[in-house]
Amino acid sequence: MGLSVVADGFGDISRGFKLWLYDQSVAFAFYPMLLVYAWLGKVTRKYPVLRPTIVLLGLAGFGLTQFAIVALPVYDLARKHLALGSSVTVTCEMFRFMMKIVSVTSACGPRCLNGKTPLPSFQHYAYFLFAPTLIYRDHYPRTKKTRWSRVLFHITEVAAIIFYNCFLWERFIMPYWSDYGKQSKVEAGTVVRGMFACVLPGVISFLCGFYCLLHAWLNAWAEMLKFGDRLFYEDWWTAFSFSRYYRRWNRVVHSWLRDHIYFPLAPIMGRPMSTFIVFFVSSVAHEVILALSFGFFYPVLLIQFGVLGLIMVPLTSNSGRRYPNAFNLIMWLSFFFGNGLLWSLYPMEYFARKNCPPSENDSYFVPKSWSCPEVVLKPDWTFQNPLRVFF
């Protein structure tokens, strides 16, 4: 039923909670730094010559906060591996706090110097840290009351999806890859069959992960906090181009990337280079999450998202408008193929590092599954024409 995977995946949860609590404390500590920066801006308002120094101090405080958010979790996870579910939670929260600090700094930094608009209260700042948005605003649309029955319903959905994903892992993934590396050689046909077998559970997990995070989890928090703007995603499943899919898949992260990376860089570097930087930053962040969570660097998602995904944006922009149904089908086929690879290559590497004997050439950055076990072809293999049944 996947219960053992749940227990193993969220093992040592107290350690993960301590890391999250540390990042949360650093994020709270950033508010007094804003107050100090605003006071310095007020004191030096009559002395323009001191403004560059104050700005440098503000940038130093911002950089120190970001470093503090990243340093301890990365050091702790690199020093000793944390269970997969717990480490994914810690690293995702680490990036969430970093993005929220960037948004607050962008909105409130200029206020500290000009003094025309007051800083938000600590209560509103704390509300933003927990609100299901990465874009800071002084005011958010609010609902009148919290429907706790809806909160309970969404939390139940989150728990059910976690158990179902663990069931998929235990029932459909582990039978193919849990013994990978225990034998010195494995037939290529066995590997290929395992990859094809992981296509359907990979896509199901992909859809469940989307619903769990971007619908159930965010709506639960929005309902608890009476947060009214709940456009967390759009109908990405009908997209006929990859650019349309990326804009609609995750409106929360897309809005942050658009406002804090794309819009500032587009007038300077142009739209193509700005788009490339957005994809690069996003793909690197995804890969860091996986590397810290699995305990090894294996840039499969980095290549799929940051290289192939970027290439598909211009290739499908015009053709998708002319043949929307065909390119929507192509997009879904890429989901099947890509998730099948992800749910095969990462488990292969994970179990190869777990099952293969230690070697002096073992490295965090060099895939173990490339050398152990050896993938061989059958000596008497033949190719059968699948079309011969029709003749």
C-alpha positions in Angstrom: 0.0 0.0 0.0 3.0 2.3 0.0 3.1 2.8 3.8 6.8 1.8 4.0 7.7 4.3 1.3 5.8 7.0 3.2 7.7 6.1 6.4 11.1 6.0 4.6 10.4 9.1 2.5 9.6 11.3 5.4 12.1 9.8 7.8 13.9 12.1 10.3 11.2 14.6 9.9 12.3 16.5 13.1 15.6 17.4 11.4 13.7 18.7 8.4 11.4 20.7 10.6 14.4 22.3 12.3 15.9 23.3 9.0 12.6 24.8 7.9 12.2 26.6 11.3 15.7 28.1 10.8 14.8 29.5 7.4 11.6 30.8 8.7 13.5 32.6 11.5 15.9 34.2 9.0 13.0 35.4 6.9 11.4 37.0 10.0 14.7 38.6 10.9 14.8 40.4 7.6 12.0 42.7 8.7 14.1 44.5 11.4 16.8 44.9 8.8 14.3 46.7 6.6 13.5 49.0 9.5 17.1 49.8 10.1 17.6 50.4 6.4 14.6 52.8 6.4 16.0 54.6 9.4 19.4 55.0 7.7 17.6 56.3 4.6 15.8 58.9 6.7 18.8 60.0 8.5 20.9 60.4 5.3 18.2 62.0 3.2 19.8 65.4 3.6 23.2 64.1 2.7 23.1 62.7 -0.8 26.8 61.9 -0.8 26.1 59.1 1.7 23.4 57.5 -0.4 25.7 55.1 -2.3 27.1 53.8 1.0 23.6 53.2 2.4 22.6 51.4 -0.8 25.7 49.2 -0.5 24.8 48.4 3.1 21.3 47.5 2.0 22.6 45.2 -0.7 25.0 43.6 1.7 22.1 43.0 4.2 20.0 41.5 1.4 22.9 39.3 0.2 23.7 38.2 3.8 20.0 37.2 4.3 19.9 35.2 1.1 23.2 33.5 2.0 21.9 32.6 5.5 18.7 31.1 4.0 20.8 28.9 1.7 24.0 28.1 3.6 22.8 26.0 6.5 20.2 23.7 4.7 22.7 23.1 1.8 25.5 22.3 4.2 23.3 20.1 6.4 21.9 18.1 3.4 25.3 17.7 1.8 26.8 16.6 5.0 24.2 13.9 5.8 21.5 12.7 3.4 18.0 13.4 4.6 15.0 11.3 3.6 13.7 12.2 0.1 10.3 13.6 1.1 11.7 15.7 3.9 14.6 17.0 1.9 12.3 18.0 -1.0 10.2 19.9 1.4 13.2 21.7 3.0 14.8 22.7 -0.4 11.5 23.9 -1.9 10.8 26.0 1.2 14.4 27.3 1.0 13.7 28.6 -2.5 10.3 29.9 -1.5 11.8 32.1 1.2 14.5 33.3 -1.1 12.0 34.4 -3.7 9.8 36.1 -1.1 12.7 38.1 0.2 13.6 39.2 -3.3 10.0 40.4 -3.8 9.9 42.3 -0.5 13.2 43.9 -1.2 12.1 45.0 -4.7 8.9 46.5 -3.4 10.2 48.0 -0.1 13.8 48.9 -0.8 13.1 52.1 -2.7 10.6 53.2 0.0 13.3 53.1 2.6 15.3 55.7 0.7 12.6 58.1 -0.5 10.3 57.9 2.6 7.2 58.6 0.5 5.5 55.3 1.2 5.6 53.6 4.7 6.9 50.1 5.2 4.3 47.4 5.8 3.5 46.4 9.3 5.2 43.2 10.7 1.7 41.6 10.7 1.4 42.2 7.0 4.9 41.1 6.3 4.3 37.8 8.2 1.0 37.4 6.3 3.0 37.6 3.0 5.5 35.0 4.2 2.7 32.5 4.6 0.4 33.6 1.8 0.3 31.4 -1.4 1.9 34.1 -3.5 5.5 35.1 -4.4 4.6 38.7 -5.4 4.5 41.3 -2.6 1.6 43.7 -2.5 0.5 46.1 0.2 -3.1 44.8 -0.2 -4.5 41.5 -1.4 -8.1 40.6 -2.2 -9.5 38.9 0.9 -12.5 36.6 1.5 -14.9 37.3 4.4 -14.4 34.1 6.3 -12.5 30.8 6.4 -14.4 27.7 5.4 -12.7 25.2 7.6 -14.5 22.3 5.9 -12.7 23.3 2.6 -9.4 23.4 4.4 -9.9 19.9 5.8 -11.0 18.7 2.4 -7.8 20.0 0.7 -5.5 18.8 3.4 -7.1 15.3 3.0 -6.5 15.5 -0.7 -2.8 16.3 -0.1 -2.4 13.3 2.3 -4.2 11.0 -0.1 -2.0 12.0 -3.1 1.1 11.6 -1.0 0.0 8.0 -0.1 -1.0 7.3 -3.8 2.4 8.5 -5.1 4.2 6.3 -2.6 2.0 3.4 -3.7 3.0 4.1 -7.3 6.6 4.1 -6.3 6.3 0.8 -4.3 4.1 -1.0 -6.8 5.4 0.1 -10.2 8.9 1.6 -9.8 10.7 -0.5 -7.2 9.9 -3.8 -8.8 11.9 -2.7 -11.8 14.8 -0.7 -10.3 15.2 -1.7 -6.6 17.7 -4.5 -7.5 19.5 -2.4 -10.1 23.2 -2.7 -9.4 23.1 -5.9 -7.4 24.3 -7.8 -10.5 27.4 -6.9 -12.4 25.6 -7.0 -15.8 22.1 -6.2 -16.9 20.5 -6.7 -20.4 19.6 -3.6 -22.4 16.2 -5.1 -23.1 15.5 -5.2 -19.3 16.3 -1.6 -19.0 14.2 -0.6 -22.0 11.2 -2.6 -20.7 11.6 -0.9 -17.3 11.6 2.5 -18.9 8.4 1.8 -20.9 6.8 0.4 -17.8 7.5 3.7 -15.9 5.8 5.9 -18.5 2.2 5.6 -17.2 3.0 5.8 -13.5 5.3 8.7 -14.3 2.6 10.7 -16.0 0.1 9.8 -13.2 2.6 11.0 -10.6 3.2 14.2 -12.7 -0.6 15.0 -12.7 -1.0 14.1 -9.0 1.9 16.3 -8.1 0.4 19.2 -10.0 -3.0 18.8 -8.3 -1.4 18.2 -4.9 0.8 21.3 -4.9 -0.9 23.9 -7.1 -4.5 23.1 -6.3 -5.0 21.3 -3.0 -2.1 22.7 -1.0 -2.2 26.3 -2.2 -6.0 26.4 -1.9 -5.8 25.1 1.6 -3.5 27.9 2.7 -5.5 30.5 0.7 -8.7 29.4 2.5 -7.0 29.5 5.9 -5.6 33.0 5.3 -8.7 34.3 3.5 -6.5 34.9 0.5 -8.8 35.9 -2.4 -6.5 35.7 -5.5 -6.5 31.9 -6.3 -5.4 31.9 -9.9 -2.6 29.4 -9.2 -2.7 27.9 -12.7 -4.7 28.0 -15.9 -5.7 25.4 -18.4 -2.2 24.3 -19.4 -3.5 20.9 -20.5 -5.0 22.5 -23.6 -1.9 24.4 -24.6 -0.7 24.0 -28.2 2.8 25.6 -27.6 5.4 25.2 -24.9 5.5 28.9 -24.2 1.8 28.8 -23.5 2.2 25.7 -21.3 5.0 27.3 -19.2 3.0 30.5 -18.6 -0.1 28.5 -17.5 1.4 25.6 -15.6 2.5 27.5 -12.5 1.2 31.0 -12.3 2.8 31.6 -8.9 6.4 31.0 -10.0 5.8 32.3 -13.5 4.7 35.7 -12.1 7.8 35.9 -10.0 10.1 35.0 -12.8 8.3 37.5 -15.1 8.4 40.4 -12.6 11.8 40.0 -11.1 13.9 38.5 -13.9 12.3 38.9 -17.3 10.9 42.4 -17.1 14.1 44.0 -15.6 16.4 42.3 -18.1 14.3 42.5 -21.3 14.9 46.2 -22.0 18.7 45.7 -21.5 19.4 42.2 -23.0 16.4 41.7 -25.3 13.6 39.2 -25.1 15.5 36.1 -26.4 18.4 36.4 -23.9 16.0 37.3 -21.1 13.9 34.2 -21.9 17.1 32.1 -21.8 18.1 33.5 -18.4 14.6 32.7 -17.0 14.9 29.1 -18.2 18.4 28.8 -16.9 17.5 30.1 -13.4 14.4 27.9 -13.2 16.1 24.7 -14.5 19.1 25.2 -12.2 16.7 25.7 -9.2 14.8 22.5 -10.0 18.1 20.6 -10.4 19.5 21.9 -7.1 16.3 20.6 -5.4 16.7 17.2 -6.9 20.5 17.0 -6.3 20.1 17.9 -2.6 17.1 15.6 -2.2 18.6 12.5 -3.9 22.1 13.1 -2.7 23.7 13.1 -6.1 23.9 15.4 -9.2 22.3 13.9 -12.3 21.2 16.6 -14.6 18.4 14.8 -16.4 15.7 17.4 -15.5 18.2 20.2 -16.3 18.6 18.9 -19.8 14.9 18.2 -20.3 13.7 21.6 -19.0 16.6 24.0 -19.6 17.7 22.6 -23.0 15.0 20.7 -24.7 12.2 22.7 -23.2 13.8 25.9 -24.2 14.3 24.7 -27.8 10.6 23.7 -28.1 9.5 27.2 -27.2 10.3 28.8 -30.6 9.7 25.6 -32.5 6.0 25.4 -31.4 5.2 29.1 -31.1 3.9 29.6 -34.7 3.2 26.1 -35.8 1.1 25.5 -32.6 -1.3 28.3 -33.6 -1.8 26.8 -37.1 -2.3 23.2 -35.9 -3.3 23.5 -32.2 -4.8 20.0 -31.9 -1.7 18.3 -33.4 0.7 20.2 -31.2 -1.3 19.7 -28.1 -1.0 16.0 -28.8 2.8 16.4 -29.3 3.0 18.2 -26.0 1.3 15.4 -24.2 3.4 12.8 -25.9 6.5 14.7 -24.6 5.0 14.5 -21.1 4.7 10.8 -21.4 8.2 10.3 -22.8 9.9 12.8 -20.4 8.2 11.5 -17.2 9.0 8.0 -18.2 12.7 8.9 -18.5 12.6 10.8 -15.2 11.0 8.0 -13.3 13.6 5.6 -14.8 16.9 7.4 -14.8 16.7 8.9 -11.3 15.7 5.5 -9.6 18.4 3.7 -11.6 21.0 6.1 -10.3 19.6 6.1 -6.8 19.6 2.3 -6.5 22.9 2.0 -8.3 24.5 4.1 -5.6 22.8 2.1 -3.0 23.5 -1.4 -4.4 26.8 -1.2 -6.2 30.0 -1.8 -4.2 31.9 1.4 -3.3 34.7 2.5 -5.6 37.5 5.1 -5.4 36.0 6.7 -8.5 32.7 7.4 -6.8 31.7 11.1 -7.1 28.8 13.3 -6.2 28.8 14.7 -9.8 29.6 11.5 -11.8 26.6 9.1 -12.3 27.2 5.7 -10.8 24.7 4.0 -13.1 26.9 4.7 -16.1 29.5 2.2 -14.9 27.6 -0.1 -12.5 26.0 -2.4 -13.7 27.3 -2.9 -17.2 24.4 -2.8 -19.7 24.9 -5.5 -22.4 23.0 -6.8 -25.4 22.0 -10.4 -25.8 24.6 -12.2 -27.9 21.8 -13.7 -30.1 19.5 -10.7 -30.3 17.4 -10.1 -33.4 15.1 -7.4 -34.7 11.6 -8.5 -35.6 9.6 -6.4 -38.0 6.3 -5.4 -36.2 4.6 -4.8 -39.6 5.0 -8.3 -40.9 1.8 -9.4 -39.3 -0.1 -7.4 -41.9 1.6 -9.1 -44.9 
